[in-house]
């Protein structure tokens, strides 16, 4: 498993937590930051998946 996939999954989790906290606190900026982190994590995870596929 590529390190990008691990880091991407961690970023997605961090983003989900930020988004939930932002919704609970009514903080629109925190919600937006969380969504942004989730998207970054998905992209990084996809890059890691591609690297894994190319190694095989």
Backbone as CSV, one residue per row, in Angstrom:
resi,resn,N_x,N_y,N_z,CA_x,CA_y,CA_z,C_x,C_y,C_z
1,UNK,0.849,-1.174,0.000,0.000,0.000,0.000,0.895,1.238,0.000
2,UNK,0.599,2.132,-0.872,1.405,3.340,-1.046,1.160,4.327,0.093
3,UNK,2.204,5.083,0.430,2.090,6.058,1.525,1.081,7.150,1.195
4,UNK,0.868,7.438,-0.089,-0.134,8.430,-0.477,-1.540,7.961,-0.116
5,UNK,-1.787,6.657,-0.224,-3.106,6.134,0.129,-3.354,6.278,1.631
6,UNK,-2.331,6.030,2.416,-2.467,6.149,3.872,-2.685,7.607,4.259
7,UNK,-1.864,8.492,3.710,-1.988,9.916,4.010,-3.331,10.462,3.518
8,UNK,-3.782,9.987,2.371,-5.071,10.424,1.829,-6.224,10.012,2.728
9,UNK,-6.177,8.786,3.211,-7.231,8.312,4.108,-7.231,9.123,5.407
10,UNK,-6.047,9.450,5.901,-5.954,10.256,7.128,-6.528,11.652,6.902
11,UNK,-6.250,12.230,5.731,-6.766,13.565,5.409,-8.288,13.546,5.292
12,UNK,-8.815,12.470,4.699,-10.268,12.350,4.584,-10.914,12.289,5.971
13,UNK,-10.313,11.531,6.864,-10.844,11.410,8.221,-10.784,12.748,8.942
14,UNK,-9.643,13.422,8.814,-9.479,14.732,9.439,-10.520,15.714,8.895
15,UNK,-10.757,15.660,7.599,-11.749,16.538,6.980,-13.149,16.266,7.474
16,UNK,-13.479,14.985,7.639,-14.808,14.629,8.133,-15.012,15.138,9.555
17,UNK,-13.977,15.042,10.364,-14.062,15.523,11.747,-14.223,17.041,11.767
18,UNK,-13.432,17.735,10.948,-13.541,19.200,10.885,-14.937,19.617,10.427
19,UNK,-15.441,18.922,9.403,-16.758,19.261,8.866,-17.843,19.060,9.926
20,UNK,-17.790,17.952,10.644,-18.779,17.678,11.689,-18.685,18.703,12.820
21,UNK,-17.465,19.036,13.205,-17.274,20.026,14.269,-17.793,21.391,13.821
22,UNK,-17.524,21.743,12.575,-18.004,23.016,12.046,-19.513,23.092,12.026
23,UNK,-20.159,21.989,11.643,-21.629,21.969,11.645,-22.168,22.084,13.062
24,UNK,-21.530,21.386,14.003,-21.986,21.420,15.394,-21.814,22.804,16.001
25,UNK,-20.748,23.482,15.620,-20.453,24.800,16.182,-21.059,25.945,15.372
26,UNK,-21.595,25.620,14.195,-22.139,26.658,13.336,-21.064,27.499,12.681
27,UNK,-19.897,26.921,12.468,-18.753,27.624,11.884,-18.622,27.238,10.404
28,UNK,-19.055,28.124,9.527,-19.049,27.835,8.093,-17.634,27.650,7.557
29,UNK,-16.670,28.385,8.075,-15.289,28.249,7.602,-14.731,26.873,7.947
30,UNK,-15.026,26.376,9.122,-14.559,25.056,9.531,-15.203,23.968,8.671
31,UNK,-16.462,24.138,8.332,-17.154,23.192,7.459,-16.476,23.182,6.088
32,UNK,-16.191,24.368,5.555,-15.547,24.471,4.246,-14.145,23.866,4.277
33,UNK,-13.399,24.124,5.345,-12.062,23.538,5.480,-12.148,22.020,5.524
34,UNK,-13.128,21.502,6.225,-13.310,20.061,6.318,-13.612,19.442,4.972
35,UNK,-14.495,20.076,4.224,-14.835,19.575,2.888,-13.613,19.605,1.979
36,UNK,-12.836,20.669,2.085,-11.620,20.796,1.290,-10.622,19.683,1.622
37,UNK,-10.444,19.415,2.918,-9.534,18.345,3.334,-10.010,16.990,2.825
38,UNK,-11.326,16.768,2.836,-11.858,15.497,2.360,-11.563,15.313,0.868
39,UNK,-11.735,16.366,0.097,-11.462,16.288,-1.342,-9.969,16.046,-1.586
40,UNK,-9.114,16.771,-0.871,-7.667,16.575,-1.003,-7.300,15.128,-0.672
41,UNK,-7.918,14.589,0.366,-7.647,13.219,0.770,-8.070,12.222,-0.290
42,UNK,-9.217,12.459,-0.911,-9.694,11.558,-1.968,-8.745,11.570,-3.154
43,UNK,-8.280,12.759,-3.515,-7.352,12.874,-4.649,-6.036,12.174,-4.323
44,UNK,-5.515,12.412,-3.135,-4.257,11.791,-2.738,-4.396,10.274,-2.673
45,UNK,-5.539,9.798,-2.190,-5.797,8.372,-2.128,-5.848,7.773,-3.541
46,UNK,-6.467,8.492,-4.465,-6.542,8.018,-5.848,-5.155,7.957,-6.473
47,UNK,-4.320,8.938,-6.196,-2.948,8.937,-6.715,-2.191,7.731,-6.170
48,UNK,-2.365,7.464,-4.888,-1.723,6.302,-4.286,-2.203,4.998,-4.909
49,UNK,-3.490,4.910,-5.208,-4.037,3.730,-5.873,-3.445,3.539,-7.254
50,UNK,-3.268,4.642,-7.965,-2.661,4.570,-9.296,-1.212,4.099,-9.203
51,UNK,-0.483,4.618,-8.228,0.906,4.180,-8.033,0.970,2.690,-7.712
52,UNK,0.030,2.229,-6.870,-0.021,0.795,-6.539,-0.278,-0.028,-7.798
53,UNK,-1.213,0.442,-8.635,-1.553,-0.294,-9.841,-0.373,-0.353,-10.809
54,UNK,0.391,0.725,-10.875,1.527,0.758,-11.794,2.664,-0.149,-11.342
55,UNK,2.745,-0.393,-10.044,3.803,-1.266,-9.512,3.558,-2.722,-9.845
56,UNK,2.313,-3.088,-10.076,1.973,-4.495,-10.301,2.237,-4.955,-11.684
